[in-house]
Amino acid sequence: MINNYDKIANYYDSLSRLVFGKSQVNAQINQLKSITKNSSILIVGGGTGWILEEIGKRHPSGLKITYVEISAKMLVLSKDRDYGANSVLFIHSSIEDFNLEDHFNIILTPFLFDNFAQERCHLVFQKLDLRLNKDGLWFLVDFTTQPKSGKWWKKLFLKVMYKFFGLISDVEACNLVDMSPYFNDAGYKIIEERSYYGQFIKALIYQK
């Protein structure tokens, strides 16, 4: 199965912190202040589920969360997290194959689109866009090579990453797709933007 991290599920967080320190974590945590009480939330590709614990610290109850993860082993780890009294529906599926019926106030896609070739990025964006309520928030965290500063090392870093994860997790992408045109064309506005790890990681909050 493509884009599946089963083989390294137990080591993924340690590997991430070894390479990026707390940059990937902080990029996501700093967005959580924008979650309001009683929100309906969709998390796609949440990995080991540590983000559920961070959400639970801020909102111990009242949230309705749908958690879609393609890796069965990641999902097992996620289910063991302490997310308080919030309602969490765990779905073992790729987001492309899962039939979304609900609408959401907030969508989180942490390091999701960097796994996909452009055609799949387009498909997934359209699918999620249809399920985000008007004025809803989309938390996008991912890699970027857009800033000119240090662009060469970012491209080299990505090349190594894609080679590694292509072998280990059958990641289909070999290039990073710029998602900003999709959001711009759909009329989203940026309400928060931050950069991490030498501007290699971007964290944006879009409003529909």
Stockholm file with secondary structure:
# STOCKHOLM 1.0

chainA/1-208         MINNYDKIANYYDSLSRLVFGKSQVNAQINQLKSITKNSSILIVGGGTGWILEEIGKRHPSGLKITYVEISAKMLVLSKDRDYGANSVLFIHSSIEDFNLEDHFNIILTPFLFDNFAQERCHLVFQKLDLRLNKDGLWFLVDFTTQPKSGKWWKKLFLKVMYKFFGLISDVEACNLVDMSPYFNDAGYKIIEERSYYGQFIKALIYQK
#=GR chainA/1-208 SS CTTCCGGGTTTHHHHHHHHHTTHHHHHHHTTGGGCCTTCEEEEESCTTSHHHHHHHHHCSSSCEEEEEESCHHHHHHHHTSCCTTCEEEEEESCTTTSCCCCCEEEEEEETCGGGSCHHHHHHHHHHHHHHEEEEEEEEEEEECCCSSTTHHHHHHHHHHHHHHHHHHHCCCCSSCCCCHHHHHHTTCEEEEEEEETTTTEEEEEEEC
#=GC SS_cons         CTTCCGGGTTTHHHHHHHHHTTHHHHHHHTTGGGCCTTCEEEEESCTTSHHHHHHHHHCSSSCEEEEEESCHHHHHHHHTSCCTTCEEEEEESCTTTSCCCCCEEEEEEETCGGGSCHHHHHHHHHHHHHHEEEEEEEEEEEECCCSSTTHHHHHHHHHHHHHHHHHHHCCCCSSCCCCHHHHHHTTCEEEEEEEETTTTEEEEEEEC
//
